[in-house]
Amino acid sequence: MMNRLMPWLLAMTLAGGCATSATDQTSALPSAAEADCGDSACFFAGNVRDFRVLDDKTLVVWASSRRCPYVVELARRCGDMRFANTIGFDSRDNYVCSYGGDAVLARQGGGTDRCPIINIRRVSEQALEGIYVEYGLTDPVPTPPAEIEVEEAEESGG
C-alpha cells in the first residue's frame, strides 16, 4: 500500500538550504541505479513518491523513483509516526536537506506535527535491506552454510 503525501504541505516554504555530501559506497563505482539518483543528500519535496516509517524518529522516502531511497532522521520523536499515513515537507525552497530548518510534517488526528530533520542520507537498495533488518522490519537473508572439505586420514600400516 502506497502512503499518501500531502500535496498542500509539499508546497509549503519556510526555511531551507542544502549541501551535498558523499555517501558510503560498497564499491568505488556506483551502480546504474545509484548513478541515476545522484549522490546528493537532498531531494525535491515534489519528487517524493512514497515513504516508509522505520520508527518515530526515522523514515525512508523515495524521490523520483523506487530506486532512490533516502533515510531521513528527525531531531525528536515525531508523534506516533508509525501510524502516520500522510506526510509533507516544510522547506523554504522545496529542496529538502538536513540543515536550514527543513522538517517533516506528519498529519495525525486533528493536527500536524512539525519534526525538524537532522540527517538525510541516500542509500542503495542493498543497504536499505540491511537497515530493514536492523529495525526488525524484515528477517535477515540467510547465508548458505560453508562447505567443509573432509580429508580422509591415511591409515598407517603396522
C-alpha positions as CSV (number, residue, x, y, z in Angstrom):
1,M,0.0,0.0,0.0
2,M,1.4,3.3,-1.0
3,N,1.4,6.1,1.6
4,R,-0.2,9.4,0.7
5,L,1.7,12.6,0.6
6,M,0.1,15.9,1.5
7,P,0.4,18.0,-1.7
8,W,-0.5,21.2,0.2
9,L,2.4,20.6,2.5
10,L,4.8,19.8,-0.3
11,A,4.4,23.4,-1.5
12,M,5.0,25.0,2.0
13,T,8.1,27.1,2.2
14,L,9.6,28.4,5.4
15,A,13.3,27.7,5.9
16,G,15.8,25.7,3.9
17,G,19.1,25.4,2.1
18,C,21.2,22.4,1.2
19,A,24.6,20.9,0.7
20,T,25.6,17.6,-0.9
21,S,27.7,15.0,0.9
22,A,29.4,11.8,-0.2
23,T,27.6,8.6,0.6
24,D,29.1,5.4,1.9
25,Q,29.6,3.1,-1.1
26,T,30.4,-0.6,-1.0
27,S,32.4,-0.2,-4.2
28,A,34.3,2.6,-5.9
29,L,31.8,2.8,-8.8
30,P,28.1,3.4,-8.2
31,S,25.6,1.0,-9.7
32,A,23.5,2.3,-12.6
33,A,20.6,2.8,-10.1
34,E,22.7,4.9,-7.8
35,A,24.2,6.9,-10.7
36,D,20.6,7.7,-11.8
37,C,19.8,9.0,-8.3
38,G,22.9,11.2,-7.9
39,D,24.9,11.5,-4.7
40,S,23.0,14.4,-3.1
41,A,21.8,14.0,0.4
42,C,18.9,16.3,-0.5
43,F,15.8,15.8,-2.6
44,F,13.0,17.9,-4.1
45,A,9.8,17.5,-2.0
46,G,7.7,17.4,-5.1
47,N,9.6,14.3,-6.3
48,V,8.8,12.2,-3.2
49,R,6.6,9.3,-4.3
50,D,6.4,7.1,-1.2
51,F,7.7,6.7,2.3
52,R,8.1,4.1,5.0
53,V,8.4,4.8,8.7
54,L,11.1,2.9,10.5
55,D,10.4,4.3,13.9
56,D,9.1,7.5,15.5
57,K,12.3,9.4,14.5
58,T,13.4,7.7,11.3
59,L,11.8,7.2,7.9
60,V,12.7,6.3,4.3
61,V,11.5,8.4,1.4
62,W,11.7,7.6,-2.3
63,A,12.3,10.6,-4.6
64,S,11.6,10.3,-8.3
65,S,11.5,6.5,-8.4
66,R,11.6,3.5,-6.1
67,R,15.3,3.3,-6.9
68,C,16.2,6.4,-4.9
69,P,15.7,5.8,-1.2
70,Y,16.7,8.4,1.4
71,V,16.9,7.7,5.1
72,V,15.6,10.7,7.0
73,E,16.4,11.1,10.7
74,L,14.4,13.5,12.8
75,A,15.7,15.6,15.8
76,R,13.0,14.3,18.1
77,R,10.2,11.7,18.3
78,C,7.5,12.8,15.9
79,G,4.2,11.9,17.4
80,D,3.4,8.3,16.7
81,M,5.0,8.4,13.3
82,R,4.4,4.7,12.8
83,F,0.7,5.4,12.3
84,A,1.1,8.4,10.0
85,N,-0.5,7.7,6.7
86,T,0.2,11.2,5.3
87,I,3.4,13.3,5.5
88,G,4.7,16.5,3.9
89,F,7.8,18.6,4.0
90,D,8.5,22.1,5.2
91,S,11.3,23.7,3.2
92,R,11.9,27.3,2.0
93,D,12.7,26.2,-1.5
94,N,11.2,22.7,-1.7
95,Y,14.7,21.2,-1.7
96,V,14.7,19.1,1.5
97,C,18.0,18.9,3.3
98,S,19.3,18.1,6.8
99,Y,20.0,21.7,7.8
100,G,18.4,25.1,7.4
101,G,15.3,24.2,9.3
102,D,13.7,21.7,6.9
103,A,11.2,19.4,8.6
104,V,8.8,16.5,8.1
105,L,5.2,17.4,8.7
106,A,3.0,14.4,9.8
107,R,-0.7,14.7,10.0
108,Q,-2.1,12.9,13.0
109,G,-5.6,13.1,14.4
110,G,-6.7,16.7,14.1
111,G,-3.3,18.4,13.8
112,T,0.0,18.4,12.1
113,D,3.3,17.7,13.9
114,R,6.4,19.6,12.6
115,C,9.5,17.5,13.1
116,P,12.9,19.0,12.3
117,I,15.3,16.9,10.1
118,I,18.8,16.4,11.5
119,N,20.2,13.9,8.9
120,I,19.4,12.7,5.4
121,R,21.5,10.1,3.6
122,R,20.9,8.4,0.3
123,V,21.3,4.6,0.4
124,S,21.4,1.8,-2.1
125,E,18.6,-0.7,-2.2
126,Q,21.0,-3.3,-0.8
127,A,21.9,-1.0,2.2
128,L,18.2,-0.4,2.7
129,E,17.6,-4.1,3.1
130,G,20.2,-4.1,5.9
131,I,18.5,-1.2,7.5
132,Y,15.2,-3.0,7.5
133,V,16.9,-5.9,9.2
134,E,18.4,-3.6,11.8
135,Y,15.0,-2.1,12.6
136,G,13.4,-5.5,12.8
137,L,11.1,-4.9,9.7
138,T,12.4,-8.0,7.8
139,D,14.3,-11.1,8.5
140,P,18.0,-11.3,7.5
141,V,18.7,-13.2,4.3
142,P,20.2,-16.5,5.4
143,T,23.7,-17.2,4.2
144,P,24.3,-20.6,2.9
145,P,26.4,-22.9,5.1
146,A,30.0,-23.0,4.2
147,E,31.2,-26.2,2.5
148,I,33.7,-28.1,4.6
149,E,36.1,-30.4,2.9
150,V,36.9,-33.5,4.9
151,E,40.1,-35.3,4.1
152,E,40.3,-38.9,5.0
153,A,43.3,-39.7,7.1
154,E,45.7,-42.3,5.7
155,E,45.9,-45.4,7.7
156,S,49.3,-46.3,8.8
157,G,50.0,-50.0,8.5
158,G,51.7,-51.6,11.4
